Amino acid sequence: MTDNTTLKLEILNQNGLHMRPAAKLFQTLKGFDYALIYDGDTIKNPGILKYMTLGAVKGSKLAFSHSFQGKEAEKFYNTLVKMEIPGEGRIFAAPSDLEDTVVELNESELH
């Protein structure tokens, strides 16, 4: 991946990134080419076990590095931000809630 954009998201889920959100995250991002950055480690296209063993709790910030442009970037962004677990709500806080988020799209392009 070249000319990467990094999207940093804070975990909202009360129980952190336990089995259900980890499985949802893995299944949903399966077709994307990206790298996960957490706690100083960079993992390209992590597997379900990697998500489950991160130890990411509510308030932890995960960074997703990608090189998508245009509609592909918008799809990746929306996929992450809108991801929910039935009965638990959204996994991540909206990036507008975080000061250090870098996104390649304008908010107006997302609606």
C-alpha positions in Angstrom: 0.0 0.0 0.0 1.3 3.4 -0.9 0.1 6.9 -0.1 -1.7 5.6 2.9 -4.4 7.3 4.9 -4.8 6.4 8.5 -8.3 6.3 10.1 -8.1 6.2 13.9 -11.2 5.0 15.7 -12.1 4.7 19.4 -13.8 1.6 20.7 -17.3 2.4 22.1 -18.3 -1.1 22.9 -18.7 -1.5 26.7 -16.9 -4.8 26.7 -14.2 -3.8 24.3 -13.2 -5.9 21.3 -14.4 -9.3 22.6 -15.4 -12.3 20.5 -18.6 -10.9 18.8 -17.2 -7.5 17.8 -13.9 -9.1 16.7 -15.7 -11.6 14.5 -17.9 -8.9 13.1 -14.9 -6.7 12.3 -13.0 -9.6 10.7 -15.9 -10.7 8.6 -16.9 -7.2 7.5 -13.3 -6.2 6.5 -12.4 -9.5 4.9 -12.4 -8.1 1.3 -10.4 -4.9 2.1 -6.6 -4.5 1.9 -5.5 -2.6 5.0 -3.3 -2.7 8.0 -4.3 -2.5 11.7 -2.1 -0.5 14.0 -2.5 -1.0 17.7 -0.2 -0.7 20.7 2.9 -0.2 18.5 2.2 -3.2 16.2 1.2 -3.1 12.6 -0.7 -6.1 11.3 -1.6 -6.4 7.6 -5.1 -7.8 7.1 -5.4 -9.3 10.6 -7.2 -12.6 11.2 -10.0 -13.1 13.7 -7.7 -14.5 16.4 -5.5 -11.4 16.2 -8.5 -9.1 16.8 -9.7 -11.3 19.7 -6.3 -11.3 21.4 -5.5 -7.6 21.0 -6.9 -6.8 24.5 -8.5 -3.7 23.2 -11.0 -2.3 25.8 -13.5 0.5 25.6 -11.7 3.7 24.9 -8.8 2.0 23.1 -7.9 3.5 19.7 -7.3 1.3 16.7 -5.8 2.8 13.5 -6.6 1.4 10.1 -4.1 2.3 7.4 -5.2 2.0 3.8 -4.6 3.4 0.3 -8.2 3.6 -0.9 -9.3 6.6 -2.9 -12.7 8.1 -3.8 -15.7 5.7 -3.5 -13.5 2.8 -2.3 -12.3 5.0 0.6 -15.8 6.1 1.4 -17.0 2.5 1.5 -14.1 1.5 3.9 -14.8 4.5 6.1 -18.6 3.9 6.3 -18.1 0.2 6.8 -16.0 0.8 9.9 -17.9 3.7 11.4 -21.4 2.2 11.0 -20.5 -1.3 12.2 -22.8 -2.5 15.0 -23.3 -5.5 17.2 -27.0 -6.4 17.8 -27.9 -5.6 21.4 -24.6 -3.8 22.0 -24.6 -0.9 19.5 -21.8 0.5 17.4 -18.3 -0.8 17.9 -16.5 2.5 17.2 -17.1 6.2 18.0 -17.6 8.4 14.9 -14.3 9.9 13.8 -15.7 13.5 14.2 -15.5 12.7 18.0 -11.7 12.3 17.8 -9.3 15.2 17.2 -6.5 13.1 15.8 -8.5 11.3 13.1 -7.2 11.7 9.5 -9.8 11.0 6.8 -9.5 11.7 3.1 -13.2 12.5 2.6 -15.2 15.6 3.5 -18.1 15.0 5.9 -20.5 16.2 3.1 -19.2 13.3 0.9 -20.4 10.7 3.4 -24.1 11.6 3.4 
